[in-house]
Amino acid sequence: MRILSIVAYYHPHWTGLATIARRLAEGLAARGHTVTVLTARHEPSLPKRELVRGVDVVRLSPAAFVSRGAVLPSFPIRAASLIRRHDLVQINTPPGESLLVAALCRVLRRPLLMTHYGDLVMPAGAFNRLVETSVVALMRGAAHLSDHVTTLSADYASASVFLRPFAGKLTAITPPVDVPAPDHDAALAWRESLGLADKRVIGFAGRFVEEKGFDYLLQAIPAIVERHPSAHFVYAGEHRIAYERFFDRHRGLVERHRDRITFLGLLRDPQALSNFYALCDVLALPSRTDCFASVQVEAMMCGTPVVASDIPGAREAVMRTRMGLLARPGDPQDLARAILEVLSDRHRFVRPAAAIRSLYDYDRALGEHERLLATLIGRG
């Protein structure tokens, strides 16, 4: 198959969406398919075109950035040219070009698979509301024109208001998740070097943005420390996000507990990320919204239980594995309660890594995706 994947940002952009898109593209390329990715050149130092692990990555230079999106003047012509040369197009939403891509696929008679990574939820503010309303309208039009729609979890699919009208052509496919086994000796040494040998370590990871709900975790710190005075919080990720100043708005909370928080920065090396999970006693992800949080499954594969928000999508991994607990969304006290319960009897929540990997089998997830693509091309 000749597959064109269109995604707003691609590796080395470090988001869950970009990571899943990369795993799918590289996995399909490894199975012998021709895979091209069309994306924004989010850093000027990146080449405009390169072959990365068998994937032809085409990057378009932006004229400007508006909120989370890049303005790409050359997109229509380049997209049309690439669509003609491929058997199928997969668009990974939410990019603003989704409706344009869908229209081009109709004109050029190419099947379109729309993969929905979650309903767009922008931060507060009139401008962000305008962006959100506009992009959602474009995605809705694209979904109507798509031959099929996928999302990342059945739990999210059943709850999404956006996806409800497309239930007749909707499939939930768990994305491929893969991390190297942690080096426990290295994780222990890292923990000791951070001065955390005698601490109870609560980890959190991802972009420090409103949707991840890390402010709830900061608000839960006093209740956790009251029961576990040795509790310490370790964050892996970028906390300075250009399009959203969520961290700055909560700087007061961070400074109040600064002696209990360690910032590791963005961990680009997969082995370092696995070792980070292994040095944590529990991983917390108190999301406001989440379609599928790969970090939860990655942490579980590394032997670390999870506390997550009891919301569609975010709760899916804990519900499937029983490797952790759920907390009421937006409730710092209940978040503290769940974290404390895991810390008090951590071994009760730990499952063998092989069991987690069998539930989230990389090859099975890739195979389901591959078969759907073949079916859509066959229909054409």
Secondary structure, DSSP 8 states (H G I E B T S, - for coil): -EEEEEESS-TTS-SHHHHHHHHHHHHHHHTT-EEEEEEE--STTS-SEEEETTEEEEEE--SEEETTEEE-TTHHHHHHHHHHTSSEEEEEE--TTHHHHHHHHHHHT--EEEEE-------SSHHHHHHHHHHHHHHHHHHHH-SEEEES-HHHHHH-TTTGGGGGGEEE-----------HHHHHHHHHHTT-TTSEEEEEES--SGGGTHHHHHHHHHHHHHH-TTEEEEEES---BTTB-HHHHTHHHHHHTGGGEEEEE---SHHHHHHHHHH-SEEEE--SSBS--HHHHHHHHTT--EEEESSTBTTHHHHHH--EEEE-TT-HHHHHHHHHHHHHTGGGT---HHHHHHHT-HHHHHHHHHHHHHHHHHH-
